[in-house]
Amino acid sequence: MSKMEVKTSLLDNMIGVGDMVLLEPLSEETFIENLHKRFEHNEIYTYIGSVVISMNPYKSLPIFTADKVEEYRNRNFYELSPHIYALADEAYRSLRDQDKDQCILITGESGAGKTEASKLVMSYVAAVCGKGQEVNKVKEQLLQSNPVLEAFGNAKTVRNDNSSRFGKYMDIEFDFKGDPLGGVISNYLLEKSRVVKQPRGERNFHIFYQLLSGASEDTLKKLKLDRDFSKYNYLSLDSASVNGLDDAANFRTVRNAMQIVGFMEDEVQSVLELVAAVLKLGNIEFKPESRVNGFDESRVKDKNDLKEMCELLGIEQSVLERAFSFRTVEAKMEKVSTTLNVAQAYYARDALAKNIYSRMFSWLVTRINESIKAQTKSRKKVMGVLDIYGFEIFEDNSFEQFIINYCNEKLQQIFIELTLREEQEEYVREGIEWTNIEYFNNAIICDLIENNQNGILAMLDEECLRPGTVTDETFLDKLNTVCAEHQHFESRLSKNSKFLTDHSLPHNCFRIQHYAGKVLYRVEGFVDKNNDLLYRDLSQAMYKANHSLMKLLFPEGNPAKVNLKRPPTAGFQFRASVGTLMKNLLTKNPNYIRCIKPNDKKAAQVFTDSLVCHQVRYLGLMENVRVRRAGYAFRQPYEPCLERYKMLCKQTWPHWKGPAREGVEVLLKDLEVPEDEFSYGRSKIFIRNPRTLFFLEEKRRQCLEDLATLIQKIYRGWKCRTHFLLLKKSQVVVAAWFRRYAQQRKYQKIKSSSIVVQSFIRGWKARKILRELKYQKRCKEAVTTIAAYWHGTQVRREYRKFFRANAGKKIYEFTIQRIMQKYFLGLKNTMPSMSPIDKSWPARPYLFLEGTHQELRKIFHLWRCKKYRSQFTEEKKAIYEEKLEASEIFKDKKALYPSSVGQPFKGDYLEINKNPKYQKLNSVVDEKVLLADVVNKINRANGKGASRIFLLTKKNFVLADQKTGQVKASVPLPDLSSVSVSTQNDGFFALKLKEGTPSAAKGDFLLSSDRLIEIITKLHRTGAASADREPISVDISDEFLVQFKQDKVCVKFIQAGPKNGNSVTCKRKNNRLLEVSVPSP
């Protein structure tokens, strides 16, 4: 970017104050008011130095697009308006260019948008880092790990529909170029108590609802589940469905994400089986059963759910049932088995469910780490993203809130330490004198909780391990004894409780003064939740499961590796993991995102001052501002500072030739800024008070207004001059064009006048010449006429004696000759077309030519027909001969004939030789087939037809079955005497056989076919072509006799009425009459 390029800044077009360090005056009220003002204008991000405050807008904003990513890419942190992308870009560039490991700490209470903030950071880093097939695969796996962990670790709470119920820290590893290589995820304190019980208005973990809503029927059947949420005790029904959450679609997303991350199909199935097993486990209920010794023993009520769960996990039902009824206690060499009452059985059931789910979640994290870990062993750069629960103050605070708030105390401690360290390092780097800053150090609160000797966690562990009766009350008594003198601890019996009758501090509670305020903890459940015991019998039962994943989750159940040592408590494990996390964070350069939710209604544009104030207090934001303002409130490199304020001094405006620092010194000296208000660093100017910065900004605003006025004046002058010159130039052009136009018009007028005069002169001359030529022509014509008359007179005188004898005959012959010549020439030009069917002929001109005219017409027609016939092939000739013969037989006799004229006679319609279906029939017929078609053979009994194949050869005709091809009748043509048809528009015909012939034994054939004309024509031609037999006669009548064996039957054709439809029907009237109804044409 060049020095003169215009840059934007968070000071430009600022709504409220973009950086709280510059807020003046600084108070809690002005802090909240500034947040409110920016929130109303959809400015959800605000800085405190390098810390980003993020307000949850509860709606989509157009500030996370690809264009925004490019806008913040490779830009200075303070160069643009506050945005989470600015922090992500600063962290990524520091990691890539300065080789500094980074961590981004995202804190805030549930519903403040921590999870979305971590997604935005990861998506920005993925967008700006390198490209490539392997790099894109790593980025996709890192991004797709989020949906998997959200499904198994997030739940709907009163405050948030997608609340993270675990802490997550992800280390993203990069190579020297800044391309991602892989990552490592650590999880902290999954809220496993949610598996068995949820507060009113909240849900269990998402995966339970997603599985039941989105899995296919086949998958649910394999898992022995039903879609109805009400059938499972572990699922709350009052919030089962959430507006805006599509559980079915999210399940498909989770399945796809697991596939992308690298889960095998059998691993996915194993995880779903464990989820189903947890649901089944919650439906197991117990009943008491009295024993002889007087104690009650628990028994399973309905064993169906127990059976289905055992089938899912491959566990023997009796083993698990016994584990819910008995508990085995081992101590050195002794083993004691005791019965469990109903309450203990329910405790064991819930403990097992919580352990299965929490261990499965830890296995998921481990399995994801295996897939996304870096494949190379070379040195890596690391960016950590911490998304962990914020400080929690509820009406009823228990062990979970105590652990979460302890974690936030540690984060606050490291935040203050790292912020002060960063400030001090910058002061030393810039050569500015460092002065110690007074601030509240919460190390005393951390020590109260984590001290190994008398810390609350240490005493809780000691109480859990102590023999004898251990209760929450004994733990509270111990706290009252050890911590009573501590200034940040209060209880009903401690000395720090100012009022013994204070009802806000019940007997079973204690209060800790955290950095964010006082929190009241109820000790009920502390001991049990810290112990987190799972009976060894249940662990061993799970290890015996014929389920690969279940065996991995319960290694302590292996009988060969029995460990009598008590497992570490939940508090001890969490303290150790928090210690490891703090060590990890201290090795990295920190970047902070403080998330705040504006209201409890999850509504857009709603800002609750009291709620925001509460969060500002326990996030320590005011403390953070005070730490940043304790030294110098604002610092900026010399180059951008000079670029921004150079117009305030005549010596630096418009260009400063020397070093930027000297220009800033000249600028501040000219403005008479007090020397105690700023200090010069090696590369930056440090301004102590925000008032000084606002003074510079106000002077700059006034100067910009003056400059804008000057620019406007110069611009308006330039615009007016330009407009005048344009008008002048336009006037010259218009005048030139007008003069040209006027001269053109004058020239055109003169030209047209000249043309008119010329035309008149030329006309006069032409007319004069024409008159002379006409006179000369008339003279010539007159001379010629006189000469002709004179010569005629002379000739007539010479030939007068011959003229009287032969003149009439000569004139007659000449006239006739001219008429005939004219007739033939006219006939030549009006000759009709060469089509034989064209009947047109020119009209005769004279009556005496009638005979000649008709004779010529006949000759022309014969010649035209001969020319047309000469074009025929032998095959075409045969077709036309058949058509001609059909015309001779049926024309004007059979109503069906006209419709057959346009249809060519194909003959073999069945393609007997080619069709394999008729191979058998083809072998029977040796001769060439003249006709092959399907006809209907009429039955005399009922008049109905049966389909038959009709084959005609030169010697006989054959009737065969259409389906089988079996020959039904083969009749030599000499045995055929005649064929009878009706005059109607039907296809019925009777083949009459000669009496006494062998073929006549079964009688005549009454058949029906749409191709009747073609069949009878071919029969007639075949009979006529043979010299040794008589031609077959064709009888056309509406009533004829047919011989059926010994009886003769009359076939009568009648016209059918409109009720009978358009089809031909044949009905038997009696033994001697078949009546065929033919529809009217």
Buried (B, 14 or more C-beta within 10 A) or exposed (E): EEEEEEEEBBBEEBBBBBBBBBBBEBEEEBBBBBBBBBBEEBBBBBBBBBBBBBBBBBEEEEBBEEEBBEBBBEBBBBBBBBBBBBBBBBBBBBBBEEEBBBBBBBBBBBBBBBBBBBBBBBBBBBBBBBEEEEBEEBBBBBBBBBBBBBBBBBBBBBBBBBBBBBBBBBBBBBBEEBBBBBBBBBBBBBBBBBBBBBEEEBBBBBBBBBBBBBBEEEBBEBBBBEEEBEEBBBBBEEBBEBEEBBBEEBBEBBBEBBEBBBBEEEBBBBBBBBBBBBBBBBBBBBEBEEEEEEEBBBBBEEEEBBBBBBEBBBBEBEBBBBBBBBBBEEEEEEEEEEBBBBEBBBBBBBBBBBBBBBBBBBBBBEBBBEBBEBEEEEEBBBBBBBBBBBBBBEEEBBBBBBBBBBBBBBBBBBBBBBBBEBBBEBBEEBEBEEEEBEBEEBEEBBBBBBBEEBBBBBBBBEBBEEEEEBBBBBBBBBBBEBBBEBEBBBBBBBEBBEEEEEEEBEEEBBBBBBBBEEBBBBBBEBBBBBBBBBBBBBBBBBBBBEBEBBBBBBEBBBEEEEEEEEEEBBBBBBBEBBEEBBEBBEEBBBBBBBBBBBBEEBEBEEBBEEBBBBBBBBBBBBBBBBBBBBBBBBBBBBBBBBBBBBBBBEEBBEEBEEEBBBBBBBBBEEBEBEEEBBBBBEBBBBBBBBBBBBBBBEBBEEBEEEBEEEEEEEEEEEEEEEEEEEEEEEEEEEEEEEEEEEEEEEEEEEEEEEEEEEEEEEEEEEEEEEEEEEEEEEEEEEEEEEEEEEEEEEEEEEEEEEEEEEEEEEEEEEEEEEBEEEBEEEBEEEEBEEEBEEEEBBEBEEEEBEEEBEEBBEEBBEEBEEEEEEEEEEEEEBBEEBBEBBBEBBEEEBBBBEEBEEEEBEBBEBEBEEEEBBEEBBEBBEEEBBBBBBBBBBBBEEBEBEEBBBBBBEEBBBBBBBEEBEBBBBBBBBBBBBBBBBBBBBBBBBBBBEEEBEBBEBBBBBBBBBBBBBBBBBBBBBBEEEEEBEBBEBEBEBEBEBBBEEEEBBBBBEEBEEEBEEEBBBEBEEEEEBBBBBBEE
